[in-house]
Amino acid sequence: MTDDVMLVGSIPHNSIPEAMAMFGGPLGQHLCTLPDGEVGWRRFWITRVHFQVLAVHPDLEIIQRPRRDDGIERIYPHDASDNWNFKVRDGVDKVVFGHPGWRLGFYQDAVNSYHHFRNLKDKGVLPPNIRFQVSIPTAVSALPPRVFPHPGDLDKVRPGYIDAVRAEVAAMMEQIPPSELAIQWDCSTELQDAYGGVPTLPKEGAIARNLPQIHALSRDIPESVMLGFHLCFGTLGGWPRFAPDSTDCAVELANAFMEGAGRKVDWMHMPVLDRTDEAYYAPLADLRPRGAKIYLGMIHNMENFEKRFALARKFLPDFGVAAYCGFGRRRPEELPDVLGEHLAALDVMRRATTR
């Protein structure tokens, strides 16, 4: 096996076994970890947490829902203008999530999917050394300022979410062997914040305010479980939600997370835009991986992939590749083309490294 390519998360197939087999079969020898496809409601990423977890919490009040389609309810937003919005009810100092270990749903989904993962391994569809990847949005990304617009509410709800996530990861480790488990923290708002793109927050201090949650979430995960990060430009309303002129702030954020996690980080995924100027990639030379594998999310617009791959190698000689995000907002009928792009990227990498 190699670790030349990674899959960020969502694969909008009809079922978990089909999603894992479709991508894990052809790509398995090049993957270190494999997600379950985040099928069903999870394809909408944090929105699933909003309507399945937050909308029924007695300490929260719904102040906005996604607008209807022809009078029919819609549970996921059209774009950033009609998110689910919540307010912490008066008199609540901290929102606590009951039933620790399964309240958020990540544990239940992971354990159910692991059964399919093991079955595909036993049948030889997946290679024996690949790990099962569970991708979870951080507190800052799952609960961004645009979802809790009232001052002070985020300080009341994020600590409880962190506690609940920690409980779910602990429960997973009781059911999934650590040698087969990998946890990925999904970080979209954090990257936007690092570039000064969160309207309610100043760019100054972005790294410092995003780092404590990373330590709290990561510190108790044993190093026998792999740990990685997915930094994201966001796809709600179209990719990218913001387009910086350089990789500089992404590099700064990645270095801080790899240093401040409180344990070894095994991989760091960073999206890159469709840019072919050296200045955009130059800050990659400042990455300090500390043993982590770096994946650049550059599998898109394959017409100039080879040129972008060569440019990045000038500043970062050793890295793997991935898409810029998961595929949850892509149409299922696009999946064969998405898989083909990954195989084409691997061919470019093979030719580049054997010259």
C-alpha positions as CSV (number, residue, x, y, z in Angstrom):
1,M,0.0,0.0,0.0
2,T,1.0,3.6,-0.5
3,D,-0.5,6.8,0.8
4,D,-0.6,8.8,-2.4
5,V,-4.2,9.8,-2.3
6,M,-7.0,10.4,0.3
7,L,-10.7,10.7,0.3
8,V,-12.1,13.6,2.4
9,G,-15.4,12.0,3.3
10,S,-18.8,12.1,1.6
11,I,-19.6,10.0,-1.5
12,P,-23.3,10.3,-2.3
13,H,-23.9,6.7,-3.3
14,N,-27.1,4.7,-2.5
15,S,-25.5,2.7,0.3
16,I,-22.4,2.5,2.5
17,P,-21.0,-0.8,1.0
18,E,-21.5,0.6,-2.5
19,A,-19.7,3.8,-1.7
20,M,-16.8,2.1,0.0
21,A,-16.4,-0.6,-2.7
22,M,-16.7,1.9,-5.6
23,F,-13.8,4.0,-4.4
24,G,-12.0,1.7,-2.0
25,G,-11.7,-1.1,-4.6
26,P,-9.9,0.8,-7.4
27,L,-8.0,3.2,-5.0
28,G,-7.5,1.0,-2.0
29,Q,-3.8,0.2,-2.7
30,H,-3.1,4.0,-2.7
31,L,-5.2,4.9,0.4
32,C,-4.2,4.8,4.0
33,T,-7.8,5.3,5.3
34,L,-11.3,5.0,3.8
35,P,-14.4,6.8,4.8
36,D,-17.8,5.2,4.7
37,G,-19.1,7.7,2.2
38,E,-21.2,9.7,4.7
39,V,-24.3,8.6,2.8
40,G,-27.8,9.7,3.5
41,W,-28.3,12.8,5.8
42,R,-24.6,13.1,6.5
43,R,-23.9,14.1,2.9
44,F,-25.1,17.6,4.0
45,W,-22.3,17.7,6.6
46,I,-23.0,20.1,9.5
47,T,-26.6,20.6,8.4
48,R,-27.3,17.1,9.6
49,V,-26.2,18.1,13.1
50,H,-28.4,21.2,12.9
51,F,-31.7,19.5,12.0
52,Q,-31.2,16.1,13.8
53,V,-29.4,17.3,17.0
54,L,-29.8,21.0,17.6
55,A,-33.4,21.5,16.3
56,V,-34.8,19.1,19.0
57,H,-32.6,20.3,21.9
58,P,-34.9,21.8,24.6
59,D,-32.3,24.5,25.5
60,L,-32.2,25.9,21.9
61,E,-34.7,28.0,20.0
62,I,-35.0,27.8,16.2
63,I,-35.0,31.3,14.8
64,Q,-34.6,30.4,11.1
65,R,-35.1,27.3,8.9
66,P,-34.1,26.8,5.3
67,R,-36.7,28.3,3.0
68,R,-39.3,25.9,1.5
69,D,-39.3,24.6,-2.0
70,D,-42.8,25.2,-3.6
71,G,-44.3,25.1,-0.1
72,I,-42.6,21.9,0.9
73,E,-40.1,21.7,3.8
74,R,-36.4,21.7,3.0
75,I,-34.0,20.5,5.7
76,Y,-30.7,21.6,4.2
77,P,-30.0,25.2,3.1
78,H,-29.9,26.4,-0.5
79,D,-26.9,28.6,0.4
80,A,-25.4,30.5,3.3
81,S,-28.4,32.9,3.3
82,D,-30.9,30.4,4.7
83,N,-29.0,28.4,7.2
84,W,-30.6,26.9,10.3
85,N,-30.2,29.6,12.9
86,F,-30.5,29.0,16.7
87,K,-30.6,30.9,19.9
88,V,-29.8,29.6,23.4
89,R,-32.8,30.0,25.6
90,D,-32.8,32.6,28.3
91,G,-31.4,31.3,31.6
92,V,-29.2,28.6,30.0
93,D,-25.5,29.0,30.9
94,K,-24.2,25.9,29.1
95,V,-26.0,23.6,26.6
96,V,-25.3,20.0,27.6
97,F,-26.0,17.1,25.3
98,G,-27.5,14.1,27.0
99,H,-26.9,10.4,26.3
100,P,-23.1,10.8,26.1
101,G,-21.6,8.5,23.5
102,W,-24.3,8.5,21.0
103,R,-26.4,11.7,21.1
104,L,-24.7,13.3,18.1
105,G,-25.0,10.3,15.9
106,F,-21.3,9.9,14.9
107,Y,-20.8,6.8,17.1
108,Q,-23.8,5.0,15.8
109,D,-23.0,5.7,12.2
110,A,-19.4,4.7,12.6
111,V,-20.1,1.4,14.4
112,N,-22.7,0.4,11.8
113,S,-20.5,1.3,8.9
114,Y,-17.5,-0.5,10.4
115,H,-19.4,-3.7,10.0
116,H,-19.6,-3.2,6.3
117,F,-15.9,-2.1,6.2
118,R,-14.9,-5.4,7.9
119,N,-17.0,-7.4,5.5
120,L,-15.4,-5.8,2.5
121,K,-12.0,-6.5,3.9
122,D,-12.9,-10.1,4.6
123,K,-14.1,-10.5,1.0
124,G,-10.8,-9.0,-0.3
125,V,-12.5,-5.9,-1.8
126,L,-10.4,-3.7,0.4
127,P,-6.7,-4.2,1.3
128,P,-5.9,-5.6,4.7
129,N,-4.0,-2.6,6.1
130,I,-6.4,0.1,5.2
131,R,-8.1,1.9,8.1
132,F,-11.7,3.0,8.6
133,Q,-12.0,6.8,8.6
134,V,-14.5,8.7,10.6
135,S,-14.8,12.4,9.7
136,I,-16.3,14.7,12.3
137,P,-16.8,18.5,12.1
138,T,-15.1,20.5,14.9
139,A,-17.1,22.6,17.3
140,V,-16.1,25.8,15.5
141,S,-17.2,24.4,12.1
142,A,-20.3,22.6,13.3
143,L,-21.5,25.7,15.3
144,P,-20.3,28.7,13.3
145,P,-21.3,32.3,14.1
146,R,-23.7,32.4,11.2
147,V,-25.7,29.6,12.9
148,F,-25.7,31.1,16.4
149,P,-25.8,34.9,15.6
150,H,-26.7,36.1,19.1
151,P,-23.7,37.4,21.1
152,G,-22.5,35.0,23.8
153,D,-24.4,31.9,22.5
154,L,-21.4,30.2,21.0
155,D,-19.6,30.2,24.4
156,K,-22.6,28.4,25.8
157,V,-23.0,25.7,23.2
158,R,-19.5,24.8,21.9
159,P,-18.1,23.4,25.1
160,G,-21.0,20.9,25.4
161,Y,-20.5,19.9,21.8
162,I,-16.8,19.2,22.4
163,D,-17.7,17.1,25.4
164,A,-20.3,15.2,23.3
165,V,-17.8,14.5,20.5
166,R,-15.1,13.3,22.9
167,A,-17.7,10.9,24.4
168,E,-18.6,9.6,21.0
169,V,-15.0,9.0,20.0
170,A,-14.4,7.2,23.2
171,A,-17.4,5.0,22.5
172,M,-16.1,4.2,19.0
173,M,-12.8,3.1,20.4
174,E,-14.6,0.5,22.5
175,Q,-16.2,-1.1,19.4
176,I,-13.6,-0.5,16.6
177,P,-10.0,-1.7,17.1
178,P,-7.6,1.2,17.4
179,S,-5.4,-0.3,14.7
180,E,-8.3,0.0,12.2
181,L,-9.6,3.4,13.2
182,A,-8.8,6.9,11.9
183,I,-10.4,10.1,13.1
184,Q,-10.5,13.2,10.9
185,W,-11.5,16.7,12.1
186,D,-13.3,18.7,9.5
187,C,-12.3,22.4,9.6
188,S,-14.1,24.9,7.3
189,T,-14.9,27.9,9.5
190,E,-11.4,27.8,11.0
191,L,-9.8,28.2,7.6
192,Q,-12.2,31.0,6.6
193,D,-11.4,32.7,9.9
194,A,-7.6,32.4,9.3
195,Y,-8.0,34.4,6.1
196,G,-10.2,37.0,7.8
197,G,-13.3,35.8,6.1
198,V,-15.7,35.4,9.0
199,P,-17.7,38.7,9.0
200,T,-18.1,38.9,12.8
201,L,-14.5,38.2,13.7
202,P,-11.3,40.1,13.2
203,K,-8.5,38.4,11.3
204,E,-6.1,39.2,14.2
205,G,-6.1,36.3,16.8
206,A,-7.7,33.8,14.5
207,I,-5.1,31.0,15.1
208,A,-5.2,31.5,18.9
209,R,-9.0,31.4,19.2
210,N,-9.3,28.2,17.0
211,L,-6.5,26.2,18.7
212,P,-8.0,25.3,22.1
213,Q,-10.8,23.2,20.7
214,I,-8.3,21.2,18.6
215,H,-6.3,20.3,21.8
216,A,-9.5,19.5,23.7
217,L,-10.8,17.2,20.9
218,S,-7.5,15.5,20.2
219,R,-5.5,15.1,23.3
220,D,-7.1,11.9,24.7
221,I,-7.1,10.0,21.4
222,P,-4.3,7.4,21.7
223,E,-1.7,7.4,19.0
224,S,-2.7,3.9,18.1
225,V,-5.7,5.6,16.4
226,M,-4.7,7.7,13.4
227,L,-5.6,11.4,13.5
228,G,-6.0,13.8,10.6
229,F,-7.4,17.1,9.5
230,H,-9.4,18.4,6.5
231,L,-9.1,22.1,6.0
232,C,-11.9,23.4,3.7
233,F,-12.8,26.4,1.6
234,G,-16.5,25.4,1.9
235,T,-18.9,24.3,-0.8
236,L,-22.3,25.7,0.4
237,G,-23.6,27.7,-2.5
238,G,-20.8,26.6,-4.7
239,W,-17.0,26.0,-4.4
240,P,-15.1,27.8,-3.2
241,R,-17.0,29.9,-0.7
242,F,-13.9,32.2,-0.6
243,A,-10.8,32.2,-2.8
244,P,-7.6,33.5,-1.2
245,D,-4.6,34.7,-3.2
246,S,-2.1,32.5,-1.4
247,T,-1.7,29.4,0.7
248,D,-0.1,31.4,3.4
249,C,-2.8,31.4,6.0
250,A,-3.7,27.8,5.4
251,V,-0.1,26.9,6.0
252,E,-0.1,28.9,9.3
253,L,-3.3,27.2,10.5
254,A,-2.0,23.8,9.5
255,N,1.3,24.3,11.4
256,A,-0.6,25.5,14.5
257,F,-2.9,22.5,14.4
258,M,-0.1,20.0,13.9
259,E,1.8,21.5,16.8
260,G,-1.0,22.1,19.1
261,A,-3.1,18.9,18.8
262,G,-1.5,17.4,21.9
263,R,-0.5,14.2,20.1
264,K,0.9,13.2,16.8
265,V,-1.0,14.2,13.7
266,D,-0.9,11.6,10.9
267,W,-2.2,13.7,8.0
268,M,-3.2,17.2,7.1
269,H,-5.4,18.0,4.1
270,M,-5.3,21.4,2.5
271,P,-7.4,22.6,-0.4
272,V,-5.8,24.5,-3.3
273,L,-7.5,26.6,-5.9
274,D,-7.2,26.3,-9.7
275,R,-4.1,28.5,-9.8
276,T,-1.0,28.2,-11.9
277,D,1.2,31.0,-10.4
278,E,4.2,30.2,-8.2
279,A,3.3,32.9,-5.7
280,Y,0.2,31.0,-4.7
281,Y,2.1,27.8,-3.8
282,A,5.3,29.4,-2.4
283,P,4.1,29.4,1.3
284,L,3.9,25.6,1.1
285,A,7.7,25.6,1.7
286,D,6.9,26.9,5.3
287,L,4.9,23.8,6.3
288,R,6.2,22.0,9.3
289,P,4.6,18.5,9.1
290,R,6.1,17.0,12.2
291,G,5.7,13.6,10.7
292,A,2.2,14.2,9.2
293,K,1.5,13.3,5.6
294,I,0.4,16.4,3.7
295,Y,-2.4,16.1,1.1
296,L,-3.2,18.9,-1.3
297,G,-6.8,19.1,-2.5
298,M,-6.0,19.6,-6.1
299,I,-8.0,16.9,-7.9
300,H,-10.2,19.2,-9.9
301,N,-10.0,20.8,-13.4
302,M,-7.8,18.0,-14.6
303,E,-6.8,19.8,-17.7
304,N,-4.1,21.7,-15.8
305,F,-3.7,19.2,-12.9
306,E,-0.2,18.2,-14.0
307,K,1.0,21.8,-14.1
308,R,-0.4,22.6,-10.7
309,F,1.1,19.4,-9.3
310,A,4.5,20.3,-10.7
311,L,4.3,23.9,-9.3
312,A,3.4,22.6,-5.8
313,R,6.4,20.2,-5.9
314,K,8.8,23.1,-6.3
315,F,7.9,24.1,-2.7
316,L,6.7,20.9,-1.2
317,P,8.5,17.9,-2.7
318,D,6.6,15.2,-0.9
319,F,2.8,15.2,-0.7
320,G,-0.3,13.2,-1.6
321,V,-3.4,14.4,-3.4
322,A,-7.1,14.6,-2.8
323,A,-10.2,16.4,-3.9
324,Y,-10.8,19.9,-2.4
325,C,-13.7,18.5,-0.3
326,G,-16.0,15.6,0.0
327,F,-18.5,15.0,-2.8
328,G,-21.8,15.4,-0.9
329,R,-23.0,18.2,-3.0
330,R,-22.2,16.5,-6.3
331,R,-24.8,14.5,-8.1
332,P,-24.5,10.7,-7.7
333,E,-24.2,10.3,-11.5
334,E,-21.0,12.3,-11.4
335,L,-19.2,9.7,-9.2
336,P,-17.7,7.7,-12.1
337,D,-16.1,10.9,-13.4
338,V,-14.9,11.8,-9.9
339,L,-13.3,8.4,-9.6
340,G,-11.7,8.7,-13.0
341,E,-10.2,12.0,-12.0
342,H,-8.5,10.4,-9.0
343,L,-7.1,7.6,-11.1
344,A,-5.8,10.2,-13.6
345,A,-4.2,12.1,-10.8
346,L,-2.4,8.9,-9.6
347,D,-1.1,8.4,-13.2
348,V,0.3,11.9,-13.2
349,M,2.0,11.3,-9.9
350,R,3.4,8.0,-11.0
351,R,4.9,9.5,-14.2
352,A,6.3,12.6,-12.3
353,T,8.1,10.5,-9.6
354,T,9.6,7.9,-12.0
355,R,11.3,10.5,-14.4
